[in-house]
Amino acid sequence: MSTLLEQWRDTAYSKEMDKASLQKFWGTYFQTEKEIYEKLLENPDEEVKGTVKELAEKYGINVFTMTGFLDGINDSLKVANPIETMDEDTEVSLAFDKELLYKNMVDAKADWLYELPQWDKIFTEEKKKVLYKEQKNARTIHVEKESLSKRSMSVRKR
């Protein structure tokens, strides 16, 4: 029997589902994800916790969709949940690191999440710009001009 996470990933990254069905699936999921984040970001210092099933009920979604949300937020949590092995009765926490969550949303190119108005109560506009830039720079490979010039010169000599 496959785990909740395996079931989620098998569907979310399905090779059998046609493009239109996958787009509908993700469109519905992204709307649900946005609604959960809107609620979480209202009280960013409050630790929301419970079983997977309890949190699904709290947010008015099924356990399958909650599994997807837990998969997505896991890298932004203060303490990661055991998503690889969890079942609906596993206790989980949504206590997130605010800066890390914001940066991970930027990294995922999820502008519908990092542009949520709730962030304005958490970070100043300047702080959001700094976090955005830090995340974008973390993905950029910087090559010093001098070494680049030397490389191009050595290529020309050949």
Chimera marker file (.cmm) of the C-alpha trace (Angstrom):
<marker_set name="trace">
<marker id="1" x="0.000" y="0.000" z="0.000" r="1" g="1" b="0" radius="0.5"/>
<marker id="2" x="1.394" y="3.386" z="-0.955" r="1" g="1" b="0" radius="0.5"/>
<marker id="3" x="1.822" y="6.239" z="1.499" r="1" g="1" b="0" radius="0.5"/>
<marker id="4" x="-0.207" y="9.453" z="1.397" r="1" g="1" b="0" radius="0.5"/>
<marker id="5" x="2.783" y="11.253" z="-0.084" r="1" g="1" b="0" radius="0.5"/>
<marker id="6" x="3.264" y="8.627" z="-2.808" r="1" g="1" b="0" radius="0.5"/>
<marker id="7" x="-0.435" y="8.871" z="-3.698" r="1" g="1" b="0" radius="0.5"/>
<marker id="8" x="-0.195" y="12.673" z="-3.884" r="1" g="1" b="0" radius="0.5"/>
<marker id="9" x="2.947" y="12.674" z="-6.023" r="1" g="1" b="0" radius="0.5"/>
<marker id="10" x="1.647" y="9.893" z="-8.301" r="1" g="1" b="0" radius="0.5"/>
<marker id="11" x="-1.350" y="12.069" z="-9.146" r="1" g="1" b="0" radius="0.5"/>
<marker id="12" x="0.311" y="15.503" z="-9.082" r="1" g="1" b="0" radius="0.5"/>
<marker id="13" x="3.123" y="14.420" z="-11.392" r="1" g="1" b="0" radius="0.5"/>
<marker id="14" x="1.126" y="11.869" z="-13.372" r="1" g="1" b="0" radius="0.5"/>
<marker id="15" x="2.371" y="10.860" z="-16.802" r="1" g="1" b="0" radius="0.5"/>
<marker id="16" x="-1.017" y="9.277" z="-17.601" r="1" g="1" b="0" radius="0.5"/>
<marker id="17" x="-3.164" y="12.365" z="-17.007" r="1" g="1" b="0" radius="0.5"/>
<marker id="18" x="-3.737" y="14.545" z="-20.077" r="1" g="1" b="0" radius="0.5"/>
<marker id="19" x="-2.533" y="18.152" z="-20.100" r="1" g="1" b="0" radius="0.5"/>
<marker id="20" x="-6.011" y="19.663" z="-19.611" r="1" g="1" b="0" radius="0.5"/>
<marker id="21" x="-6.713" y="17.442" z="-16.597" r="1" g="1" b="0" radius="0.5"/>
<marker id="22" x="-3.334" y="18.235" z="-15.040" r="1" g="1" b="0" radius="0.5"/>
<marker id="23" x="-3.887" y="21.971" z="-15.547" r="1" g="1" b="0" radius="0.5"/>
<marker id="24" x="-7.320" y="21.717" z="-13.912" r="1" g="1" b="0" radius="0.5"/>
<marker id="25" x="-5.859" y="19.679" z="-11.043" r="1" g="1" b="0" radius="0.5"/>
<marker id="26" x="-3.074" y="22.218" z="-10.386" r="1" g="1" b="0" radius="0.5"/>
<marker id="27" x="-5.381" y="25.222" z="-10.850" r="1" g="1" b="0" radius="0.5"/>
<marker id="28" x="-7.720" y="23.860" z="-8.185" r="1" g="1" b="0" radius="0.5"/>
<marker id="29" x="-4.812" y="22.974" z="-5.907" r="1" g="1" b="0" radius="0.5"/>
<marker id="30" x="-3.152" y="26.409" z="-6.235" r="1" g="1" b="0" radius="0.5"/>
<marker id="31" x="-6.421" y="28.129" z="-5.274" r="1" g="1" b="0" radius="0.5"/>
<marker id="32" x="-6.758" y="25.901" z="-2.195" r="1" g="1" b="0" radius="0.5"/>
<marker id="33" x="-3.102" y="26.468" z="-1.296" r="1" g="1" b="0" radius="0.5"/>
<marker id="34" x="-3.581" y="30.234" z="-1.568" r="1" g="1" b="0" radius="0.5"/>
<marker id="35" x="-6.615" y="30.128" z="0.745" r="1" g="1" b="0" radius="0.5"/>
<marker id="36" x="-4.697" y="28.154" z="3.382" r="1" g="1" b="0" radius="0.5"/>
<marker id="37" x="-1.740" y="30.556" z="3.231" r="1" g="1" b="0" radius="0.5"/>
<marker id="38" x="-4.080" y="33.543" z="3.560" r="1" g="1" b="0" radius="0.5"/>
<marker id="39" x="-5.301" y="32.056" z="6.851" r="1" g="1" b="0" radius="0.5"/>
<marker id="40" x="-1.848" y="31.003" z="8.098" r="1" g="1" b="0" radius="0.5"/>
<marker id="41" x="-0.291" y="34.393" z="7.352" r="1" g="1" b="0" radius="0.5"/>
<marker id="42" x="-2.998" y="36.226" z="9.329" r="1" g="1" b="0" radius="0.5"/>
<marker id="43" x="-1.365" y="34.870" z="12.519" r="1" g="1" b="0" radius="0.5"/>
<marker id="44" x="2.167" y="33.932" z="11.442" r="1" g="1" b="0" radius="0.5"/>
<marker id="45" x="3.440" y="33.324" z="14.978" r="1" g="1" b="0" radius="0.5"/>
<marker id="46" x="0.623" y="30.965" z="15.957" r="1" g="1" b="0" radius="0.5"/>
<marker id="47" x="1.605" y="27.309" z="15.651" r="1" g="1" b="0" radius="0.5"/>
<marker id="48" x="-1.135" y="25.420" z="13.838" r="1" g="1" b="0" radius="0.5"/>
<marker id="49" x="-0.921" y="21.716" z="14.562" r="1" g="1" b="0" radius="0.5"/>
<marker id="50" x="-2.998" y="18.566" z="14.597" r="1" g="1" b="0" radius="0.5"/>
<marker id="51" x="-3.289" y="15.330" z="12.702" r="1" g="1" b="0" radius="0.5"/>
<marker id="52" x="-3.274" y="15.423" z="8.918" r="1" g="1" b="0" radius="0.5"/>
<marker id="53" x="-7.003" y="14.610" z="9.015" r="1" g="1" b="0" radius="0.5"/>
<marker id="54" x="-7.763" y="17.342" z="11.590" r="1" g="1" b="0" radius="0.5"/>
<marker id="55" x="-5.934" y="19.981" z="9.550" r="1" g="1" b="0" radius="0.5"/>
<marker id="56" x="-7.730" y="18.868" z="6.391" r="1" g="1" b="0" radius="0.5"/>
<marker id="57" x="-11.051" y="19.326" z="8.220" r="1" g="1" b="0" radius="0.5"/>
<marker id="58" x="-9.929" y="22.693" z="9.640" r="1" g="1" b="0" radius="0.5"/>
<marker id="59" x="-9.254" y="24.011" z="6.127" r="1" g="1" b="0" radius="0.5"/>
<marker id="60" x="-12.258" y="22.291" z="4.532" r="1" g="1" b="0" radius="0.5"/>
<marker id="61" x="-10.255" y="20.038" z="2.229" r="1" g="1" b="0" radius="0.5"/>
<marker id="62" x="-9.622" y="16.319" z="1.863" r="1" g="1" b="0" radius="0.5"/>
<marker id="63" x="-6.617" y="14.464" z="3.293" r="1" g="1" b="0" radius="0.5"/>
<marker id="64" x="-5.188" y="14.028" z="-0.223" r="1" g="1" b="0" radius="0.5"/>
<marker id="65" x="-5.026" y="17.797" z="-0.827" r="1" g="1" b="0" radius="0.5"/>
<marker id="66" x="-3.711" y="18.412" z="2.698" r="1" g="1" b="0" radius="0.5"/>
<marker id="67" x="-0.905" y="15.987" z="1.888" r="1" g="1" b="0" radius="0.5"/>
<marker id="68" x="0.027" y="18.122" z="-1.104" r="1" g="1" b="0" radius="0.5"/>
<marker id="69" x="0.032" y="21.240" z="1.056" r="1" g="1" b="0" radius="0.5"/>
<marker id="70" x="2.223" y="19.535" z="3.667" r="1" g="1" b="0" radius="0.5"/>
<marker id="71" x="4.608" y="18.423" z="0.922" r="1" g="1" b="0" radius="0.5"/>
<marker id="72" x="4.871" y="21.983" z="-0.356" r="1" g="1" b="0" radius="0.5"/>
<marker id="73" x="5.380" y="23.744" z="2.972" r="1" g="1" b="0" radius="0.5"/>
<marker id="74" x="7.693" y="21.153" z="4.533" r="1" g="1" b="0" radius="0.5"/>
<marker id="75" x="10.959" y="22.860" z="3.490" r="1" g="1" b="0" radius="0.5"/>
<marker id="76" x="9.751" y="26.110" z="5.098" r="1" g="1" b="0" radius="0.5"/>
<marker id="77" x="8.870" y="24.678" z="8.505" r="1" g="1" b="0" radius="0.5"/>
<marker id="78" x="10.800" y="25.240" z="11.715" r="1" g="1" b="0" radius="0.5"/>
<marker id="79" x="10.693" y="21.458" z="12.208" r="1" g="1" b="0" radius="0.5"/>
<marker id="80" x="9.974" y="19.269" z="9.180" r="1" g="1" b="0" radius="0.5"/>
<marker id="81" x="7.033" y="16.885" z="9.324" r="1" g="1" b="0" radius="0.5"/>
<marker id="82" x="7.519" y="13.156" z="8.601" r="1" g="1" b="0" radius="0.5"/>
<marker id="83" x="5.818" y="13.502" z="5.212" r="1" g="1" b="0" radius="0.5"/>
<marker id="84" x="7.443" y="10.385" z="3.739" r="1" g="1" b="0" radius="0.5"/>
<marker id="85" x="5.763" y="8.121" z="6.304" r="1" g="1" b="0" radius="0.5"/>
<marker id="86" x="2.730" y="10.050" z="7.559" r="1" g="1" b="0" radius="0.5"/>
<marker id="87" x="-0.820" y="8.792" z="7.486" r="1" g="1" b="0" radius="0.5"/>
<marker id="88" x="-4.000" y="10.711" z="8.273" r="1" g="1" b="0" radius="0.5"/>
<marker id="89" x="-3.497" y="10.230" z="12.025" r="1" g="1" b="0" radius="0.5"/>
<marker id="90" x="0.079" y="11.575" z="12.100" r="1" g="1" b="0" radius="0.5"/>
<marker id="91" x="0.549" y="14.720" z="14.207" r="1" g="1" b="0" radius="0.5"/>
<marker id="92" x="1.957" y="17.542" z="12.092" r="1" g="1" b="0" radius="0.5"/>
<marker id="93" x="2.790" y="21.201" z="12.616" r="1" g="1" b="0" radius="0.5"/>
<marker id="94" x="2.567" y="24.163" z="10.266" r="1" g="1" b="0" radius="0.5"/>
<marker id="95" x="4.952" y="26.343" z="12.331" r="1" g="1" b="0" radius="0.5"/>
<marker id="96" x="6.905" y="28.046" z="9.573" r="1" g="1" b="0" radius="0.5"/>
<marker id="97" x="9.991" y="30.214" z="9.326" r="1" g="1" b="0" radius="0.5"/>
<marker id="98" x="8.601" y="33.450" z="7.853" r="1" g="1" b="0" radius="0.5"/>
<marker id="99" x="11.701" y="34.469" z="5.888" r="1" g="1" b="0" radius="0.5"/>
<marker id="100" x="12.296" y="30.970" z="4.581" r="1" g="1" b="0" radius="0.5"/>
<marker id="101" x="8.661" y="30.581" z="3.526" r="1" g="1" b="0" radius="0.5"/>
<marker id="102" x="8.730" y="33.884" z="1.648" r="1" g="1" b="0" radius="0.5"/>
<marker id="103" x="11.984" y="32.966" z="-0.101" r="1" g="1" b="0" radius="0.5"/>
<marker id="104" x="10.698" y="29.502" z="-1.006" r="1" g="1" b="0" radius="0.5"/>
<marker id="105" x="7.592" y="31.078" z="-2.541" r="1" g="1" b="0" radius="0.5"/>
<marker id="106" x="9.859" y="33.344" z="-4.594" r="1" g="1" b="0" radius="0.5"/>
<marker id="107" x="11.990" y="30.349" z="-5.595" r="1" g="1" b="0" radius="0.5"/>
<marker id="108" x="8.860" y="28.483" z="-6.718" r="1" g="1" b="0" radius="0.5"/>
<marker id="109" x="7.879" y="31.536" z="-8.796" r="1" g="1" b="0" radius="0.5"/>
<marker id="110" x="4.567" y="31.519" z="-6.908" r="1" g="1" b="0" radius="0.5"/>
<marker id="111" x="3.757" y="35.213" z="-7.212" r="1" g="1" b="0" radius="0.5"/>
<marker id="112" x="0.142" y="34.504" z="-6.180" r="1" g="1" b="0" radius="0.5"/>
<marker id="113" x="1.606" y="33.503" z="-2.804" r="1" g="1" b="0" radius="0.5"/>
<marker id="114" x="4.516" y="35.873" z="-2.176" r="1" g="1" b="0" radius="0.5"/>
<marker id="115" x="2.339" y="38.807" z="-3.279" r="1" g="1" b="0" radius="0.5"/>
<marker id="116" x="-0.453" y="38.007" z="-0.801" r="1" g="1" b="0" radius="0.5"/>
<marker id="117" x="-1.430" y="41.178" z="1.109" r="1" g="1" b="0" radius="0.5"/>
<marker id="118" x="-0.939" y="39.331" z="4.425" r="1" g="1" b="0" radius="0.5"/>
<marker id="119" x="2.832" y="39.597" z="3.887" r="1" g="1" b="0" radius="0.5"/>
<marker id="120" x="2.518" y="43.403" z="4.245" r="1" g="1" b="0" radius="0.5"/>
<marker id="121" x="1.715" y="42.934" z="7.950" r="1" g="1" b="0" radius="0.5"/>
<marker id="122" x="4.728" y="40.651" z="8.402" r="1" g="1" b="0" radius="0.5"/>
<marker id="123" x="7.465" y="42.409" z="6.410" r="1" g="1" b="0" radius="0.5"/>
<marker id="124" x="8.030" y="45.963" z="5.238" r="1" g="1" b="0" radius="0.5"/>
<marker id="125" x="8.191" y="46.565" z="1.500" r="1" g="1" b="0" radius="0.5"/>
<marker id="126" x="11.954" y="47.033" z="1.857" r="1" g="1" b="0" radius="0.5"/>
<marker id="127" x="12.372" y="43.725" z="3.716" r="1" g="1" b="0" radius="0.5"/>
<marker id="128" x="10.368" y="41.887" z="1.054" r="1" g="1" b="0" radius="0.5"/>
<marker id="129" x="12.619" y="43.371" z="-1.642" r="1" g="1" b="0" radius="0.5"/>
<marker id="130" x="15.721" y="42.244" z="0.266" r="1" g="1" b="0" radius="0.5"/>
<marker id="131" x="14.363" y="38.697" z="0.722" r="1" g="1" b="0" radius="0.5"/>
<marker id="132" x="13.310" y="38.549" z="-2.931" r="1" g="1" b="0" radius="0.5"/>
<marker id="133" x="16.731" y="39.683" z="-4.102" r="1" g="1" b="0" radius="0.5"/>
<marker id="134" x="18.543" y="37.288" z="-1.727" r="1" g="1" b="0" radius="0.5"/>
<marker id="135" x="16.529" y="34.376" z="-3.089" r="1" g="1" b="0" radius="0.5"/>
<marker id="136" x="17.039" y="35.357" z="-6.723" r="1" g="1" b="0" radius="0.5"/>
<marker id="137" x="20.794" y="35.779" z="-6.119" r="1" g="1" b="0" radius="0.5"/>
<marker id="138" x="20.970" y="32.392" z="-4.403" r="1" g="1" b="0" radius="0.5"/>
<marker id="139" x="19.990" y="30.829" z="-7.737" r="1" g="1" b="0" radius="0.5"/>
<marker id="140" x="22.334" y="32.941" z="-9.867" r="1" g="1" b="0" radius="0.5"/>
<marker id="141" x="25.834" y="31.769" z="-10.699" r="1" g="1" b="0" radius="0.5"/>
<marker id="142" x="28.240" y="34.693" z="-10.563" r="1" g="1" b="0" radius="0.5"/>
<marker id="143" x="31.377" y="34.519" z="-12.704" r="1" g="1" b="0" radius="0.5"/>
<marker id="144" x="34.083" y="37.092" z="-12.201" r="1" g="1" b="0" radius="0.5"/>
<marker id="145" x="34.697" y="39.153" z="-15.331" r="1" g="1" b="0" radius="0.5"/>
<marker id="146" x="38.469" y="38.731" z="-15.137" r="1" g="1" b="0" radius="0.5"/>
<marker id="147" x="38.354" y="34.945" z="-15.217" r="1" g="1" b="0" radius="0.5"/>
<marker id="148" x="35.758" y="35.072" z="-17.976" r="1" g="1" b="0" radius="0.5"/>
<marker id="149" x="38.044" y="37.297" z="-20.075" r="1" g="1" b="0" radius="0.5"/>
<marker id="150" x="40.986" y="34.955" z="-19.540" r="1" g="1" b="0" radius="0.5"/>
<marker id="151" x="38.863" y="32.003" z="-20.616" r="1" g="1" b="0" radius="0.5"/>
<marker id="152" x="37.693" y="33.690" z="-23.785" r="1" g="1" b="0" radius="0.5"/>
<marker id="153" x="41.286" y="34.721" z="-24.597" r="1" g="1" b="0" radius="0.5"/>
<marker id="154" x="42.515" y="31.167" z="-24.173" r="1" g="1" b="0" radius="0.5"/>
<marker id="155" x="39.710" y="29.950" z="-26.420" r="1" g="1" b="0" radius="0.5"/>
<marker id="156" x="40.701" y="32.438" z="-29.140" r="1" g="1" b="0" radius="0.5"/>
<marker id="157" x="44.365" y="31.294" z="-29.024" r="1" g="1" b="0" radius="0.5"/>
<marker id="158" x="43.461" y="27.708" z="-29.870" r="1" g="1" b="0" radius="0.5"/>
<link id1="1" id2="2" r="1" g="1" b="0" radius="0.2"/>
<link id1="2" id2="3" r="1" g="1" b="0" radius="0.2"/>
<link id1="3" id2="4" r="1" g="1" b="0" radius="0.2"/>
<link id1="4" id2="5" r="1" g="1" b="0" radius="0.2"/>
<link id1="5" id2="6" r="1" g="1" b="0" radius="0.2"/>
<link id1="6" id2="7" r="1" g="1" b="0" radius="0.2"/>
<link id1="7" id2="8" r="1" g="1" b="0" radius="0.2"/>
<link id1="8" id2="9" r="1" g="1" b="0" radius="0.2"/>
<link id1="9" id2="10" r="1" g="1" b="0" radius="0.2"/>
<link id1="10" id2="11" r="1" g="1" b="0" radius="0.2"/>
<link id1="11" id2="12" r="1" g="1" b="0" radius="0.2"/>
<link id1="12" id2="13" r="1" g="1" b="0" radius="0.2"/>
<link id1="13" id2="14" r="1" g="1" b="0" radius="0.2"/>
<link id1="14" id2="15" r="1" g="1" b="0" radius="0.2"/>
<link id1="15" id2="16" r="1" g="1" b="0" radius="0.2"/>
<link id1="16" id2="17" r="1" g="1" b="0" radius="0.2"/>
<link id1="17" id2="18" r="1" g="1" b="0" radius="0.2"/>
<link id1="18" id2="19" r="1" g="1" b="0" radius="0.2"/>
<link id1="19" id2="20" r="1" g="1" b="0" radius="0.2"/>
<link id1="20" id2="21" r="1" g="1" b="0" radius="0.2"/>
<link id1="21" id2="22" r="1" g="1" b="0" radius="0.2"/>
<link id1="22" id2="23" r="1" g="1" b="0" radius="0.2"/>
<link id1="23" id2="24" r="1" g="1" b="0" radius="0.2"/>
<link id1="24" id2="25" r="1" g="1" b="0" radius="0.2"/>
<link id1="25" id2="26" r="1" g="1" b="0" radius="0.2"/>
<link id1="26" id2="27" r="1" g="1" b="0" radius="0.2"/>
<link id1="27" id2="28" r="1" g="1" b="0" radius="0.2"/>
<link id1="28" id2="29" r="1" g="1" b="0" radius="0.2"/>
<link id1="29" id2="30" r="1" g="1" b="0" radius="0.2"/>
<link id1="30" id2="31" r="1" g="1" b="0" radius="0.2"/>
<link id1="31" id2="32" r="1" g="1" b="0" radius="0.2"/>
<link id1="32" id2="33" r="1" g="1" b="0" radius="0.2"/>
<link id1="33" id2="34" r="1" g="1" b="0" radius="0.2"/>
<link id1="34" id2="35" r="1" g="1" b="0" radius="0.2"/>
<link id1="35" id2="36" r="1" g="1" b="0" radius="0.2"/>
<link id1="36" id2="37" r="1" g="1" b="0" radius="0.2"/>
<link id1="37" id2="38" r="1" g="1" b="0" radius="0.2"/>
<link id1="38" id2="39" r="1" g="1" b="0" radius="0.2"/>
<link id1="39" id2="40" r="1" g="1" b="0" radius="0.2"/>
<link id1="40" id2="41" r="1" g="1" b="0" radius="0.2"/>
<link id1="41" id2="42" r="1" g="1" b="0" radius="0.2"/>
<link id1="42" id2="43" r="1" g="1" b="0" radius="0.2"/>
<link id1="43" id2="44" r="1" g="1" b="0" radius="0.2"/>
<link id1="44" id2="45" r="1" g="1" b="0" radius="0.2"/>
<link id1="45" id2="46" r="1" g="1" b="0" radius="0.2"/>
<link id1="46" id2="47" r="1" g="1" b="0" radius="0.2"/>
<link id1="47" id2="48" r="1" g="1" b="0" radius="0.2"/>
<link id1="48" id2="49" r="1" g="1" b="0" radius="0.2"/>
<link id1="49" id2="50" r="1" g="1" b="0" radius="0.2"/>
<link id1="50" id2="51" r="1" g="1" b="0" radius="0.2"/>
<link id1="51" id2="52" r="1" g="1" b="0" radius="0.2"/>
<link id1="52" id2="53" r="1" g="1" b="0" radius="0.2"/>
<link id1="53" id2="54" r="1" g="1" b="0" radius="0.2"/>
<link id1="54" id2="55" r="1" g="1" b="0" radius="0.2"/>
<link id1="55" id2="56" r="1" g="1" b="0" radius="0.2"/>
<link id1="56" id2="57" r="1" g="1" b="0" radius="0.2"/>
<link id1="57" id2="58" r="1" g="1" b="0" radius="0.2"/>
<link id1="58" id2="59" r="1" g="1" b="0" radius="0.2"/>
<link id1="59" id2="60" r="1" g="1" b="0" radius="0.2"/>
<link id1="60" id2="61" r="1" g="1" b="0" radius="0.2"/>
<link id1="61" id2="62" r="1" g="1" b="0" radius="0.2"/>
<link id1="62" id2="63" r="1" g="1" b="0" radius="0.2"/>
<link id1="63" id2="64" r="1" g="1" b="0" radius="0.2"/>
<link id1="64" id2="65" r="1" g="1" b="0" radius="0.2"/>
<link id1="65" id2="66" r="1" g="1" b="0" radius="0.2"/>
<link id1="66" id2="67" r="1" g="1" b="0" radius="0.2"/>
<link id1="67" id2="68" r="1" g="1" b="0" radius="0.2"/>
<link id1="68" id2="69" r="1" g="1" b="0" radius="0.2"/>
<link id1="69" id2="70" r="1" g="1" b="0" radius="0.2"/>
<link id1="70" id2="71" r="1" g="1" b="0" radius="0.2"/>
<link id1="71" id2="72" r="1" g="1" b="0" radius="0.2"/>
<link id1="72" id2="73" r="1" g="1" b="0" radius="0.2"/>
<link id1="73" id2="74" r="1" g="1" b="0" radius="0.2"/>
<link id1="74" id2="75" r="1" g="1" b="0" radius="0.2"/>
<link id1="75" id2="76" r="1" g="1" b="0" radius="0.2"/>
<link id1="76" id2="77" r="1" g="1" b="0" radius="0.2"/>
<link id1="77" id2="78" r="1" g="1" b="0" radius="0.2"/>
<link id1="78" id2="79" r="1" g="1" b="0" radius="0.2"/>
<link id1="79" id2="80" r="1" g="1" b="0" radius="0.2"/>
<link id1="80" id2="81" r="1" g="1" b="0" radius="0.2"/>
<link id1="81" id2="82" r="1" g="1" b="0" radius="0.2"/>
<link id1="82" id2="83" r="1" g="1" b="0" radius="0.2"/>
<link id1="83" id2="84" r="1" g="1" b="0" radius="0.2"/>
<link id1="84" id2="85" r="1" g="1" b="0" radius="0.2"/>
<link id1="85" id2="86" r="1" g="1" b="0" radius="0.2"/>
<link id1="86" id2="87" r="1" g="1" b="0" radius="0.2"/>
<link id1="87" id2="88" r="1" g="1" b="0" radius="0.2"/>
<link id1="88" id2="89" r="1" g="1" b="0" radius="0.2"/>
<link id1="89" id2="90" r="1" g="1" b="0" radius="0.2"/>
<link id1="90" id2="91" r="1" g="1" b="0" radius="0.2"/>
<link id1="91" id2="92" r="1" g="1" b="0" radius="0.2"/>
<link id1="92" id2="93" r="1" g="1" b="0" radius="0.2"/>
<link id1="93" id2="94" r="1" g="1" b="0" radius="0.2"/>
<link id1="94" id2="95" r="1" g="1" b="0" radius="0.2"/>
<link id1="95" id2="96" r="1" g="1" b="0" radius="0.2"/>
<link id1="96" id2="97" r="1" g="1" b="0" radius="0.2"/>
<link id1="97" id2="98" r="1" g="1" b="0" radius="0.2"/>
<link id1="98" id2="99" r="1" g="1" b="0" radius="0.2"/>
<link id1="99" id2="100" r="1" g="1" b="0" radius="0.2"/>
<link id1="100" id2="101" r="1" g="1" b="0" radius="0.2"/>
<link id1="101" id2="102" r="1" g="1" b="0" radius="0.2"/>
<link id1="102" id2="103" r="1" g="1" b="0" radius="0.2"/>
<link id1="103" id2="104" r="1" g="1" b="0" radius="0.2"/>
<link id1="104" id2="105" r="1" g="1" b="0" radius="0.2"/>
<link id1="105" id2="106" r="1" g="1" b="0" radius="0.2"/>
<link id1="106" id2="107" r="1" g="1" b="0" radius="0.2"/>
<link id1="107" id2="108" r="1" g="1" b="0" radius="0.2"/>
<link id1="108" id2="109" r="1" g="1" b="0" radius="0.2"/>
<link id1="109" id2="110" r="1" g="1" b="0" radius="0.2"/>
<link id1="110" id2="111" r="1" g="1" b="0" radius="0.2"/>
<link id1="111" id2="112" r="1" g="1" b="0" radius="0.2"/>
<link id1="112" id2="113" r="1" g="1" b="0" radius="0.2"/>
<link id1="113" id2="114" r="1" g="1" b="0" radius="0.2"/>
<link id1="114" id2="115" r="1" g="1" b="0" radius="0.2"/>
<link id1="115" id2="116" r="1" g="1" b="0" radius="0.2"/>
<link id1="116" id2="117" r="1" g="1" b="0" radius="0.2"/>
<link id1="117" id2="118" r="1" g="1" b="0" radius="0.2"/>
<link id1="118" id2="119" r="1" g="1" b="0" radius="0.2"/>
<link id1="119" id2="120" r="1" g="1" b="0" radius="0.2"/>
<link id1="120" id2="121" r="1" g="1" b="0" radius="0.2"/>
<link id1="121" id2="122" r="1" g="1" b="0" radius="0.2"/>
<link id1="122" id2="123" r="1" g="1" b="0" radius="0.2"/>
<link id1="123" id2="124" r="1" g="1" b="0" radius="0.2"/>
<link id1="124" id2="125" r="1" g="1" b="0" radius="0.2"/>
<link id1="125" id2="126" r="1" g="1" b="0" radius="0.2"/>
<link id1="126" id2="127" r="1" g="1" b="0" radius="0.2"/>
<link id1="127" id2="128" r="1" g="1" b="0" radius="0.2"/>
<link id1="128" id2="129" r="1" g="1" b="0" radius="0.2"/>
<link id1="129" id2="130" r="1" g="1" b="0" radius="0.2"/>
<link id1="130" id2="131" r="1" g="1" b="0" radius="0.2"/>
<link id1="131" id2="132" r="1" g="1" b="0" radius="0.2"/>
<link id1="132" id2="133" r="1" g="1" b="0" radius="0.2"/>
<link id1="133" id2="134" r="1" g="1" b="0" radius="0.2"/>
<link id1="134" id2="135" r="1" g="1" b="0" radius="0.2"/>
<link id1="135" id2="136" r="1" g="1" b="0" radius="0.2"/>
<link id1="136" id2="137" r="1" g="1" b="0" radius="0.2"/>
<link id1="137" id2="138" r="1" g="1" b="0" radius="0.2"/>
<link id1="138" id2="139" r="1" g="1" b="0" radius="0.2"/>
<link id1="139" id2="140" r="1" g="1" b="0" radius="0.2"/>
<link id1="140" id2="141" r="1" g="1" b="0" radius="0.2"/>
<link id1="141" id2="142" r="1" g="1" b="0" radius="0.2"/>
<link id1="142" id2="143" r="1" g="1" b="0" radius="0.2"/>
<link id1="143" id2="144" r="1" g="1" b="0" radius="0.2"/>
<link id1="144" id2="145" r="1" g="1" b="0" radius="0.2"/>
<link id1="145" id2="146" r="1" g="1" b="0" radius="0.2"/>
<link id1="146" id2="147" r="1" g="1" b="0" radius="0.2"/>
<link id1="147" id2="148" r="1" g="1" b="0" radius="0.2"/>
<link id1="148" id2="149" r="1" g="1" b="0" radius="0.2"/>
<link id1="149" id2="150" r="1" g="1" b="0" radius="0.2"/>
<link id1="150" id2="151" r="1" g="1" b="0" radius="0.2"/>
<link id1="151" id2="152" r="1" g="1" b="0" radius="0.2"/>
<link id1="152" id2="153" r="1" g="1" b="0" radius="0.2"/>
<link id1="153" id2="154" r="1" g="1" b="0" radius="0.2"/>
<link id1="154" id2="155" r="1" g="1" b="0" radius="0.2"/>
<link id1="155" id2="156" r="1" g="1" b="0" radius="0.2"/>
<link id1="156" id2="157" r="1" g="1" b="0" radius="0.2"/>
<link id1="157" id2="158" r="1" g="1" b="0" radius="0.2"/>
</marker_set>
